[in-house]
C-alpha cells in the first residue's frame, strides 16, 4: 500500500529527475529548489471527492502569497486511473476555475501515467512529456508564467523542444528513468 509520504517522494523524484533533469519545464528548477511547490495527496476515490479536493487546493493557492507557495501539485492516486476519464475531468476543470472566479489567475496542467496527446498512439514517445507516476493536476499561477517568460513564442517552443529531447533519448531510456523514479 502506498503511503502519502511515498507518493510525495516519488512525485518529487519525478519532478527532479524527469521534469528538471530533462529540462521539460525550464521554469521548474527555481520553484522546486526554492521549496515553492506544494505537493498534496488526496485520498479521493471518485470524481466528486476529487472535485472537492481540487476546489480546496485552488482556493488555498489563490489565497496564499506566491512567495510562500508559487505552484501546487494535487496528486490523486486512487481515482481517474483511466486516462480518458482523467482527460474528461481535466476539461471540466475549466468550468470550476470560472465558477471560483480564478480565470486568468490559475490554470491547470494535466499529468497522468497513461497520458496521450490527441493524434498520437499510446506508445508514442511524445506522450512521455506529460506522463507521471500518478494521476495529478498541476495548478499554475498565470502571473508566475508571465513573470518568468512574457514571450508567448518562446512558450510555444517548449513542447516542440520536449518532443525532440524525448525522441533523441528514446522511449526505452525514458521508461527506465520513470521506473527508477518509482522504485
Contact map, one row per residue, 1 for C-alpha under 8 A:
111000000000000000000000000000000000000000000000000000000000000000000000000000000000000000000000000000000000000000000000000000000000000000000000000000000000000000000000000000000000000
111101100000000000000000000000000000000000000000000000000000000000000000000000000000000000000000000000000000000000000000000000000000000000000000000000000000000000000000000000000000000
111111100000000000000000000000000000000000000000000000000000000000000000000000000000000000000000000000000000000000000000000000000000000000000000000000000000000000000000000000000000000
011111110000000000000000000000000000000010000000000000000000000000000000000000000000000000000000000000000000000000000000000000000000000000000000000000000000000000000000000000000000000
001111111000000000000000000000000000000000000000000000000000000000000000000000000000000000000000000000000000000000000000000000000000000000000000000000000000000000000000000000000000000
011111111100000000000000000000000000000000000000000000000000000000000000000000000000000000000000000000000000000000000000000000000000000000000000000000000000000000000000000000000000000
011111111110000000000000000000000000000010000000000000000000000000000000001000000000000000000000000000000000000000000000000000000000000000000000000000000000000000000000000000000000000
000111111111000000000000000000000000001110000000000000000000000000000000000000000000000000000000000000000000000000000000000000000000000000000000000000000000000000000000000000000000000
000011111111100000000000000000000000000000000000000000000000000000000000000000000000000000000000000000000000000000000000000000000000000000000000000000000000000000000000000000000000000
000001111111110000000000000000000000000000000000000000000000000000000000000000000000000000000000000000000000000000000000000000000000100000000000000000000000000000000000000000000000110
000000111111111000000000000000000000000000000000000000000000000000000000000000000000000000000000000000000000000000000000000000000001110000000000000000000000000000000000000000000000100
000000011111111100000000000000000000000000000000000000000000000000000000000000000000000000000000000000000000000000000000000000000000000000000000000000000000000000000000000000000000000
000000001111111111000000000000000000000000000000000000000000000000000000000000000000000000000000000000000000000000000000000000000000000000000000000000000000000000000000000000000000100
000000000111111111100000000000000000000000000000000000000000000000000000000000000000000000000000000000000000000000000000000000000001100000000000000000000000000000000000000000000100100
000000000011111111111000000100000000000000000000000000000000000000000000000000000000000000000000000000000000000000000000000000000000000000000000000000000000000000000000000000000000000
000000000001111111111000000010010000000000000000000000000000000000000000000000000000000000000000000000000000000000000000000000000000000000000000000000000000000000000000000000000000000
000000000000111111111100000000000000000000000000000000000000000000000000000000000000000000000000000000000000000000000000000000000000000000000000000000000000000000000000000000001000100
000000000000111111111111000000000000000000000000000000000000000000000000000000000000000000000000000000000000000000000000000000000000000000000000000000000000000000000000000000001100000
000000000000011111111111100100000000000000000000000000000000000000000000000000000000000000000000000000000000000000000000000000000000000000000000000000000000000000000000000000000000000
000000000000001111111111110110000000000000000000000000000000000000000000000000000000000000000000000000000000000000000000000000000000000000000000000000000000000000000000000000000000000
000000000000001111111111000000000000000000000000000000000000000000000000000000000000000000000000000000000000000000000000000000000000000000000000000000000000000000000000000000000000000
000000000000000011111111000000000000000000000000000000000000000000000000000000000000000000000000000000000000000000000000000000000000000000000000000000000000000000001000000000000000000
000000000000000001111111110000000000000000000000000000000000000000000000000000000000000000000000000000000000000000000000000000000000000000000000000000000000000001000000000000000000000
000000000000000001111111110000000000000000000000000000000000000000000000000000000000000000000000000000000000000000000000000000001000000000000000000000000000010001000000000000000000000
000000000000000000110011111100000000000000000000000000000000000000000000000000000000000000000000000000000000000000000000000000000000000000000000000000000000010000000000000000000000000
000000000000000000010011111110000000000000000000000000000000000000000000000000000000000000000000000000000000000000000000000000000000000000000000000000000000000000000000000000000000000
000000000000000000000000111111100000000000000000000000000000000000000000000000000000000000000000000000000000000000000000000000000000000000000000000100000000000000000000000000000000000
000000000000001000110000111111110000000000000000000000000000000000000000000000000000000000000000000000000000000000000000000000000000000000000000000000000000000000000000000000000000000
000000000000000100010000011111111000000000000000000000000000000000000000000000000000000000000000000000000000000000000000000000000000000000000000000000000000000000000000000000000000000
000000000000000000000000001111111100000000000000000000000000000000000000000000000000000000000000000000000000000000000000000000000000000000000000000000000000000000000000000000000000000
000000000000000000000000001111111111100000000000000000000000000000000110000000000000000000000000000000000000000000000000000000000000000000000000000000000000000000000000000000000000000
000000000000000100000000000111111111100000000000000000000000000000000000000000000000000000000000000000000000000000000000000000000000000000000000000000000000000000000000000000000000000
000000000000000000000000000011111111000000000000000000000000000000000000000000000000000000000000000000000000000000000000000000000000000000000000000000000000000000000000000000000000000
000000000000000000000000000001111111000000000000000000000000000000000000000000000000000000000000000000000000000000000000000000000000000000000000000000000000000000000000000000000000000
000000000000000000000000000000111111110000000000000000000000000000001000000000000000000000000000000000000000000000000000000000000000000000000000000000000000000000000000000000000000000
000000000000000000000000000000111111110000000000000000000000000001111110000000000000000000000000000000000000000000000000000000000000000000000000000000000000000000000000000000000000000
000000000000000000000000000000110011111000000000000000000000000000001111100000000000000000000000000000000000000000000000000000000000000000000000000000000000000000000000000000000000000
000000000000000000000000000000000011111100000000000000000000000000001111100000000000000000000000000000000000000000000000000000000000000000000000000000000000000000000000000000000000000
000000010000000000000000000000000000111110000000000000000000000000000001111000000000000000000000000000000000000000000000000000000000000000000000000000000000000000000000000000000000000
000000010000000000000000000000000000011111000000000000000000000000000001111000000000000000000000000000000000000000000000000000000000000000000000000000000000000000000000000000000000000
000100110000000000000000000000000000001111100000000000000000000000000000011110000000000000000000000000000000000000000000000000000000000000000000000000000000000000000000000000000000000
000000000000000000000000000000000000000111110000010010000000000000000000011110000000000000000000000000000000000000000000000000000000000000000000000000000000000000000000000000000000000
000000000000000000000000000000000000000011111000000000000000000000000000000111000000000000000000000000000000000000000000000000000000000000000000000000000000000000000000000000000000000
000000000000000000000000000000000000000001111110110010000000000000000000000101100000000000000000000000000000000000000000000000000000000000000000000000000000000000000000000000000000000
000000000000000000000000000000000000000000111110110000000000000000000000000001100000000000000000000000000000000000000000000000000000000000000000000000000000000000000000000000000000000
000000000000000000000000000000000000000000011111110000000000000000000000000001110000000000000000000000000000000000000000000000000000000000000000000000000000000000000000000000000000000
000000000000000000000000000000000000000000011111111000000000000000000000000000110000000010000000000000000000000000000000000000000000000000000000000000000000000000000000000000000000000
000000000000000000000000000000000000000000000111111100000000000000000000000000000000000000000000000000000000000000000000000000000000000000000000000000000000000000000000000000000000000
000000000000000000000000000000000000000000011111111110000000000000000000000000000000000000000000000000000000000000000000000000000000000000000000000000000000000000000000000000000000000
000000000000000000000000000000000000000001011111111111000000000000000000000100100000000000000000000000000000000000000000000000000000000000000000000000000000000000000000000000000000000
000000000000000000000000000000000000000000000011111111100000000000000000000000000000000000000000000000000000000000000000000000000000000000000000000000000000000000000000000000000000000
000000000000000000000000000000000000000000000001111111110000000000000000000000000000000000000000000000000000000000000000000000000000000000000000000000000000000000000000000000000000000
000000000000000000000000000000000000000001010000111111111000000000000000000000000000000000000000000000000000000000000000000000000000000000000000000000000000000000000000000000000000000
000000000000000000000000000000000000000000000000011111111100000000000000010000000000000000000000000000000000000000000000000000000000000000000000000000000000000000000000000000000000000
000000000000000000000000000000000000000000000000001111111110000000000000000000000000000000000001000000000000000000000000000000000000000000000000000000000000000000000000000000000000000
000000000000000000000000000000000000000000000000000111111111000000000000000000000000000000000000000000000000000000000000000000000000000000000000000000000000000000000000000000000000000
000000000000000000000000000000000000000000000000000011111111100000000001010000000000000000000000000000000000000000000000000000000000000000000000000000000000000000000000000000000000000
000000000000000000000000000000000000000000000000000001111111110000000000000000000000000000000000000000000100000000000000000000000000000000100000000000000000000000000000000000000000000
000000000000000000000000000000000000000000000000000000111111111000000000000000000000000000000000000100000000000000000000000000000000000000000000000000000000000000000000000000000000000
000000000000000000000000000000000000000000000000000000011111111100000000000000000000000000000000000000000000000000000000000000000000000000000000000000000000000000000000000000000000000
000000000000000000000000000000000000000000000000000000001111111110001111000000000000000000000000000000000000000000000000000000000000000000000000000000000000000000000000000000000000000
000000000000000000000000000000000000000000000000000000000111111110000000000000000000000000000000000001001100000000000000000000000000000000000000000000000000000000000000000000000000000
000000000000000000000000000000000000000000000000000000000011111110000000000000000000000000000000000000000000000000000000000000000000000000000000000000000000000000000000000000000000000
000000000000000000000000000000000000000000000000000000000001111111011000000000000000000000000000000000000000000000000000000000000000000000000000000000000000000000000000000000000000000
000000000000000000000000000000000000000000000000000000000000111111111100000000000000000000000000000000000000000000000000000000000000000000000000000000000000000000000000000000000000000
000000000000000000000000000000000001000000000000000000000000000111111110000000000000000000000000000000000000000000000000000000000000000000000000000000000000000000000000000000000000000
000000000000000000000000000000000001000000000000000000000000000011111100000000000000000000000000000000000000000000000000000000000000000000000000000000000000000000000000000000000000000
000000000000000000000000000000000001000000000000000000000000000111111100000000000000000000000000000000000000000000000000000000000000000000000000000000000000000000000000000000000000000
000000000000000000000000000000000011110000000000000000000000100111111111000000000000000000000000000000000000000000000000000000000000000000000000000000000000000000000000000000000000000
000000000000000000000000000000100001110000000000000000000000100011111111000000000000000000000000000000000000000000000000000000000000000000011001000000000000000000000000000000000000000
000000000000000000000000000000100001110000000000000000000000100001001111100000000000000000000000000000000000000000000000000000000000000001111000000000000000000000000000000000000000000
000000000000000000000000000000000000111100000000000000001000100000001111110000000000000000000000000000000000000000000000000000000000000001110000000000000000000000000000000000000000000
000000000000000000000000000000000000111100000000000000000000000000000011111000000000000000000000000000000000000000000000000000000000000111100000000000000000000000000000000000000000000
000000000000000000000000000000000000001111000000000001001000000000000001111100000000000000000000000000000000000000000000000000000000000111100000000000000000000000000000000000000000000
000000100000000000000000000000000000001111000000000000000000000000000000111110000000000000000000000000000000000000000000000000000000011110000000000000000000000000000000000000000000000
000000000000000000000000000000000000000011110000010000000000000000000000011111110000000000000000000000000000000000000000000000000000011100000000000000000000000000000000000000000000000
000000000000000000000000000000000000000011100000000000000000000000000000001111111000000000000000000000000000000000000000000000000000011100000000000000000000000000000000000000000000000
000000000000000000000000000000000000000000111100000000000000000000000000000111111000000000000000000000000000000000000000000000000000000000000000000000000000000000000000000000000000000
000000000000000000000000000000000000000000011110010000000000000000000000000111111000000000000000000000000000000000000000000000000000001000000000000000000000000000000000000000000000000
000000000000000000000000000000000000000000000110000000000000000000000000000111111110110000000000000000000000000000000000000000000000001000000000000000000000000000000000000000000000000
000000000000000000000000000000000000000000000000000000000000000000000000000011111110110000000000000000000000000000000000000000000000001000000000000000000000000000000000000000000000000
000000000000000000000000000000000000000000000000000000000000000000000000000000011111110000000000000000000000000001000000000000000000000000000000000000000000000000000000000000000000000
000000000000000000000000000000000000000000000000000000000000000000000000000000011111111000000000000000000000000101110000000000000000000000000000000000000000000000000000000000000000000
000000000000000000000000000000000000000000000000000000000000000000000000000000000111111100000000000000000000000000000000000000000000000000000000000000000000000000000000000000000000000
000000000000000000000000000000000000000000000000000000000000000000000000000000011111111110000000000000000000000000000000000000000000000000000000000000000000000000000000000000000000000
000000000000000000000000000000000000000000000000000000000000000000000000000000011111111111000000000000000000000000000000000000000000001000000000000000000000000000000000000000000000000
000000000000000000000000000000000000000000000000000000000000000000000000000000000011111111100000000000000000000000000000000000000000000000000000000000000000000000000000000000000000000
000000000000000000000000000000000000000000000000000000000000000000000000000000000001111111110000000000000000000000000000000000000000000000000000000000000000000000000000000000000000000
000000000000000000000000000000000000000000000010000000000000000000000000000000000000111111111000000000000000000000000000000000000000000000000000000000000000000000000000000000000000000
000000000000000000000000000000000000000000000000000000000000000000000000000000000000011111111100000000000001010000000000000000000000000000000000000000000000000000000000000000000000000
000000000000000000000000000000000000000000000000000000000000000000000000000000000000001111111100000000000000000000000000000000000000000000000000000000000000000000000000000000000000000
000000000000000000000000000000000000000000000000000000000000000000000000000000000000000111111111000000000000000000000000000000000000000000000000000000000000000000000000000000000000000
000000000000000000000000000000000000000000000000000000000000000000000000000000000000000011111111100000000001000000000000000000000000000000000000000000000000000000000000000000000000000
000000000000000000000000000000000000000000000000000000000000000000000000000000000000000001111111110000000000000000000000000000000000000000000000000000000000000000000000000000000000000
000000000000000000000000000000000000000000000000000000000000000000000000000000000000000000011111111000000000000000000000000000000000000000000000000000000000000000000000000000000000000
000000000000000000000000000000000000000000000000000000100000000000000000000000000000000000011111111100000000000000000000000000000000000000000000000000000000000000000000000000000000000
000000000000000000000000000000000000000000000000000000000000000000000000000000000000000000001111111111100110000000000000000000000000000000000000000000000000000000000000000000000000000
000000000000000000000000000000000000000000000000000000000000000000000000000000000000000000000111111111100000000000000000000000000000000000000000000000000000000000000000000000000000000
000000000000000000000000000000000000000000000000000000000000000000000000000000000000000000000011111111000000000000000000000000000000000000000000000000000000000000000000000000000000000
000000000000000000000000000000000000000000000000000000000010000000000000000000000000000000000001111111000000000000000000000000000000000000000000000000000000000000000000000000000000000
000000000000000000000000000000000000000000000000000000000000000000000000000000000000000000000000111111100000000000000000000000000000000000000000000000000000000000000000000000000000000
000000000000000000000000000000000000000000000000000000000000010000000000000000000000000000000000111111111100000000000000000000000000000000000000000000000000000000000000000000000000000
000000000000000000000000000000000000000000000000000000000000000000000000000000000000000000000000110011111110000000000000000000000000000000000000000000000000000000000000000000000000000
000000000000000000000000000000000000000000000000000000000000000000000000000000000000000000000000000001111110000000000000000000000000000000000100000000000000000000000000000000000000000
000000000000000000000000000000000000000000000000000000000000010000000000000000000000000000000000000001111110000000000000000000000000000000001110000000000000000000000000000000000000000
000000000000000000000000000000000000000000000000000000000100010000000000000000000000000000000000100001111111000000000000000000000000000000111100000000000000000000000000000000000000000
000000000000000000000000000000000000000000000000000000000000000000000000000000000000000000000000100000111111100000000000000000000000000000111100000000000000000000000000000000000000000
000000000000000000000000000000000000000000000000000000000000000000000000000000000000000001001000000000000111110000000000000000000000000011110000000000000000000000000000000000000000000
000000000000000000000000000000000000000000000000000000000000000000000000000000000000000000000000000000000011111000000000000000000000000011110000000000000000000000000000000000000000000
000000000000000000000000000000000000000000000000000000000000000000000000000000000000000001000000000000000001111100000000000000000100000111000000000000000000000000000000000000000000000
000000000000000000000000000000000000000000000000000000000000000000000000000000000000000000000000000000000000111110100000000000000111011111000000000000000000000000000000000000000000000
000000000000000000000000000000000000000000000000000000000000000000000000000000000010000000000000000000000000011111100000000000000111111100000000000000000000000000000000000000000000000
000000000000000000000000000000000000000000000000000000000000000000000000000000000000000000000000000000000000001111100000000000000011111000000000000000000000000000000000000000000000000
000000000000000000000000000000000000000000000000000000000000000000000000000000000110000000000000000000000000000111110000010000000010000000000000000000000000000000000000000000000000000
000000000000000000000000000000000000000000000000000000000000000000000000000000000010000000000000000000000000001111111000010000110110000000000000000000000000000000000000000000000000000
000000000000000000000000000000000000000000000000000000000000000000000000000000000010000000000000000000000000000001111101110000100000000000000000000000000000000000000000000000000000000
000000000000000000000000000000000000000000000000000000000000000000000000000000000000000000000000000000000000000000111111000001100000000000000000000000000000000000000000000000000000000
000000000000000000000000000000000000000000000000000000000000000000000000000000000000000000000000000000000000000000011111000000000000000000000000000000000000000000000000000000000000000
000000000000000000000000000000000000000000000000000000000000000000000000000000000000000000000000000000000000000000001111100000000000000000000000000000000000000000000000000000000000000
000000000000000000000000000000000000000000000000000000000000000000000000000000000000000000000000000000000000000000011111110100100000000000000000000000000000000000000000000000000000000
000000000000000000000000000000000000000000000000000000000000000000000000000000000000000000000000000000000000000000010011111100000000000000000000000000000000000000000000000000000000000
000000000000000000000000000000000000000000000000000000000000000000000000000000000000000000000000000000000000000001110001111100100000000000000000000000000000000000000000000000000000000
000000000000000000000000000000000000000000000000000000000000000000000000000000000000000000000000000000000000000000000000111110100000000000000000000000000000000000000000000000000000000
000000000000000000000000000000000000000000000000000000000000000000000000000000000000000000000000000000000000000000000001111111110000000000000000000000000000000000000000000000000000000
000000000000000000000000000000000000000000000000000000000000000000000000000000000000000000000000000000000000000000000000001111111000000000000000000000000000000000100110011000000000000
000000000000000000000000000000000000000000000000000000000000000000000000000000000000000000000000000000000000000000001000000111111000000000000000000000000000000001100110000000000000000
000000000000000000000000000000000000000000000000000000000000000000000000000000000000000000000000000000000000000000111001011111111110000000000000000000000000000000000000000000000000000
000000000000000000000000000000000000000000000000000000000000000000000000000000000000000000000000000000000000000000100000000111111111000000000000000000000000000000000100000001000000000
000000000000000000000001000000000000000000000000000000000000000000000000000000000000000000000000000000000000000000000000000011111110000000000000000000000000000001100100000000000000000
000000000000000000000000000000000000000000000000000000000000000000000000000000000000000000000000000000000000011100100000000000111111000000000000000000000000000000000000000000000000000
000000000000000000000000000000000000000000000000000000000000000000000000000000000000000000000000000000000000001111100000000000111111100000000000000000000000000000000000000000000000000
000000000010010000000000000000000000000000000000000000000000000000000000000000000000000000000000000000000000001110000000000000010111111100000000000000000000000000000000000000000100000
000000000110010000000000000000000000000000000000000000000000000000000000000000000000000000000000000000000000000110000000000000000011111000000000000000000000000000000000000000000100110
000000000010000000000000000000000000000000000000000000000000000000000000001110000000000000000000000000000000001110000000000000000001111100000000000000000000000000000000000000000000000
000000000000000000000000000000000000000000000000000000000000000000000000001110111000010000000000000000000000001110000000000000000001111110000000000000000000000000000000000000000000000
000000000000000000000000000000000000000000000000000000000000000000000000111110000000000000000000000000000000011100000000000000000001011111000000000000000000000000000000000000000000000
000000000000000000000000000000000000000000000000000000000000000000000000111000000000000000000000000000000001111000000000000000000000001111100000000000000000000000000000000000000000000
000000000000000000000000000000000000000000000000000000000000000000000011110000000000000000000000000000000001111000000000000000000000000111110000000000000000000000000000000000000000000
000000000000000000000000000000000000000000000000000000000100000000000011110000000000000000000000000000000111100000000000000000000000000011111000000000000000000000000000000000000000000
000000000000000000000000000000000000000000000000000000000000000000000111000000000000000000000000000000000111100000000000000000000000000001111101100000000000000000000000000000000000000
000000000000000000000000000000000000000000000000000000000000000000000110000000000000000000000000000000001110000000000000000000000000000000111111100000000000000000000000000000000000000
000000000000000000000000000000000000000000000000000000000000000000000000000000000000000000000000000000011110000000000000000000000000000000011111110000000000000000000000000000000000000
000000000000000000000000000000000000000000000000000000000000000000000000000000000000000000000000000000001000000000000000000000000000000000001111111000000000000000000000000000000000000
000000000000000000000000000000000000000000000000000000000000000000000100000000000000000000000000000000000000000000000000000000000000000000011111111100000000000000000000000000000000000
000000000000000000000000000000000000000000000000000000000000000000000000000000000000000000000000000000000000000000000000000000000000000000011111111111000000000000000000000000000000000
000000000000000000000000000000000000000000000000000000000000000000000000000000000000000000000000000000000000000000000000000000000000000000000111111111000000000000000000000000000000000
000000000000000000000000000000000000000000000000000000000000000000000000000000000000000000000000000000000000000000000000000000000000000000000011111111000000000000000000000000000000000
000000000000000000000000001000000000000000000000000000000000000000000000000000000000000000000000000000000000000000000000000000000000000000000001111111000000000000000000000000000000000
000000000000000000000000000000000000000000000000000000000000000000000000000000000000000000000000000000000000000000000000000000000000000000000000111111110110000000000000000000000000000
000000000000000000000000000000000000000000000000000000000000000000000000000000000000000000000000000000000000000000000000000000000000000000000000111111110000000000000000000000000000000
000000000000000000000000000000000000000000000000000000000000000000000000000000000000000000000000000000000000000000000000000000000000000000000000000011111110000000000000000000000000000
000000000000000000000000000000000000000000000000000000000000000000000000000000000000000000000000000000000000000000000000000000000000000000000000000011111111000000000000000000000000000
000000000000000000000000000000000000000000000000000000000000000000000000000000000000000000000000000000000000000000000000000000000000000000000000000000111111100000000000000000000000000
000000000000000000000000000000000000000000000000000000000000000000000000000000000000000000000000000000000000000000000000000000000000000000000000000010111111110000000000000000000000000
000000000000000000000000000000000000000000000000000000000000000000000000000000000000000000000000000000000000000000000000000000000000000000000000000010111111110000000000000000000000000
000000000000000000000000000000000000000000000000000000000000000000000000000000000000000000000000000000000000000000000000000000000000000000000000000000011111111100000000000000000000000
000000000000000000000000000000000000000000000000000000000000000000000000000000000000000000000000000000000000000000000000000000000000000000000000000000001111111110000000000000000000000
000000000000000000000001100000000000000000000000000000000000000000000000000000000000000000000000000000000000000000000000000000000000000000000000000000000111111111000000000000000000000
000000000000000000000000000000000000000000000000000000000000000000000000000000000000000000000000000000000000000000000000000000000000000000000000000000000001111111100000000000000000000
000000000000000000000000000000000000000000000000000000000000000000000000000000000000000000000000000000000000000000000000000000000000000000000000000000000001111111110000000000000000000
000000000000000000000000000000000000000000000000000000000000000000000000000000000000000000000000000000000000000000000000000000000000000000000000000000000000111111111000000000000000000
000000000000000000000011000000000000000000000000000000000000000000000000000000000000000000000000000000000000000000000000000001001000000000000000000000000000011111111100000000000000000
000000000000000000000000000000000000000000000000000000000000000000000000000000000000000000000000000000000000000000000000000011001000000000000000000000000000001111111110000000000000000
000000000000000000000000000000000000000000000000000000000000000000000000000000000000000000000000000000000000000000000000000000000000000000000000000000000000000111111111000000000000000
000000000000000000000100000000000000000000000000000000000000000000000000000000000000000000000000000000000000000000000000000000000000000000000000000000000000000011111111100000000000000
000000000000000000000000000000000000000000000000000000000000000000000000000000000000000000000000000000000000000000000000000011011000000000000000000000000000000001111111111001000000000
000000000000000000000000000000000000000000000000000000000000000000000000000000000000000000000000000000000000000000000000000011000000000000000000000000000000000000111111111000000000000
000000000000000000000000000000000000000000000000000000000000000000000000000000000000000000000000000000000000000000000000000000000000000000000000000000000000000000011111110000000000000
000000000000000000000000000000000000000000000000000000000000000000000000000000000000000000000000000000000000000000000000000000000000000000000000000000000000000000001111111011000000000
000000000000000000000000000000000000000000000000000000000000000000000000000000000000000000000000000000000000000000000000000010000000000000000000000000000000000000000111111111000000000
000000000000000000000000000000000000000000000000000000000000000000000000000000000000000000000000000000000000000000000000000010000000000000000000000000000000000000000110111111100000000
000000000000000000000000000000000000000000000000000000000000000000000000000000000000000000000000000000000000000000000000000000000000000000000000000000000000000000000000011111110000000
000000000000000000000000000000000000000000000000000000000000000000000000000000000000000000000000000000000000000000000000000000000000000000000000000000000000000000000000111111111000000
000000000000000000000000000000000000000000000000000000000000000000000000000000000000000000000000000000000000000000000000000000010000000000000000000000000000000000000100111111111100000
000000000000000000000000000000000000000000000000000000000000000000000000000000000000000000000000000000000000000000000000000000000000000000000000000000000000000000000000001111111110000
000000000000000000000000000000000000000000000000000000000000000000000000000000000000000000000000000000000000000000000000000000000000000000000000000000000000000000000000000111111111000
000000000000000011000000000000000000000000000000000000000000000000000000000000000000000000000000000000000000000000000000000000000000000000000000000000000000000000000000000011111111100
000000000000010001000000000000000000000000000000000000000000000000000000000000000000000000000000000000000000000000000000000000000001100000000000000000000000000000000000000001111111110
000000000000000000000000000000000000000000000000000000000000000000000000000000000000000000000000000000000000000000000000000000000000000000000000000000000000000000000000000000111111111
000000000000000000000000000000000000000000000000000000000000000000000000000000000000000000000000000000000000000000000000000000000000000000000000000000000000000000000000000000011111111
000000000110110010000000000000000000000000000000000000000000000000000000000000000000000000000000000000000000000000000000000000000000100000000000000000000000000000000000000000001111111
000000000100000000000000000000000000000000000000000000000000000000000000000000000000000000000000000000000000000000000000000000000000100000000000000000000000000000000000000000000111111
000000000000000000000000000000000000000000000000000000000000000000000000000000000000000000000000000000000000000000000000000000000000000000000000000000000000000000000000000000000011111
